[in-house]
Amino acid sequence: MPSILENVRRWKSFDWSARGEEWCTGFGGPDAAWEHTILPRIRAFVPTGHVLELGPGYGVWTERLRSVSDRMTLVDLAPNCIKFCRKRFGKANMSYHTNNGRSLSMVELGSIDFVFSFNSLVHADHEVMREYVRQLGSKMKPGTFGLIHHSNLGAYETEIGVMDRAYEHWRGRDMTAEKFRNDCRNAGLVCIHQELIPWGSERFIDTISLFGRPGRGQTFAESSHENPDFWEQARAGDHSAAAWYARPA
């Protein structure tokens, strides 16, 4: 599975000339991905105050998140990514941090209104994800939410040995949707909904997880569903799956 060191090496040496927009091709480009896939899934939670983005890369989603947040904190393990984002977005209402691949010590306790990561933490193994979730339990304000796109490749552990590595898409090989739910519970968070989606094959190797930190008197239920039509919906501008991402009362 990709280790922290392997991730650092990969993203430091990666050709970022397309600014990460090449991963949006299947959606019809970054604008289409934002309008038809991401924004419908976070619309109930933005605009908001302080957004923490994990793994921003060269800022393809940062550019769009800035319009729905008062301020942002970006955390990435690749120093070139943080350097580029700092130059691209400037200082106003922005904070930038290079971390060791798992620490959020630079984020103030109880300061985050929304957590976001898409197309980045799919490359993280369970140890990294567990540590991020543990810290998010105290970094998020009570009654706030987050959306993280992560690996579910570990759900196919009996197939990994014979699976074509091209279909793994460099996912965290031991990470699963179930582990994310359990880690949320242990951190005082609730994984409110998980959408298991295919990526490069019919297998549901990715998960989009909506989670929250309950405030006083709040109780969040858990749910999940497999969405084999994810890509067809994305390309058609069909927002029906976004109905799962309603803001809990």
Number of C-alpha atoms within 10 A of each C-alpha: 15 15 15 17 11 11 17 19 13 13 16 15 11 11 10 15 9 10 14 18 16 12 15 16 11 13 20 14 13 20 16 19 20 19 15 21 22 19 18 18 21 20 14 15 18 15 16 17 14 21 27 26 25 21 22 27 26 23 22 20 22 21 13 15 21 16 12 15 18 14 17 23 20 24 27 23 25 23 17 19 24 24 14 15 22 18 9 12 15 12 10 8 13 17 19 19 19 19 16 14 22 19 15 21 10 13 20 11 15 14 16 24 22 25 23 21 20 18 18 17 19 25 23 25 24 22 13 19 22 21 16 18 22 19 17 25 22 19 21 27 20 19 15 20 26 24 24 21 21 29 34 30 26 22 20 16 15 9 11 15 9 8 12 10 11 9 15 19 15 16 24 27 23 18 29 23 24 14 17 24 20 14 22 22 16 14 18 15 25 24 26 24 23 26 23 25 22 18 17 11 11 10 17 20 28 26 28 22 21 27 25 27 27 19 12 8 6 11 11 18 9 12 12 17 13 13 15 16 12 18 17 11 17 21 15 12 15 16 17 9 17 18 10 16 21 16 16 14 7
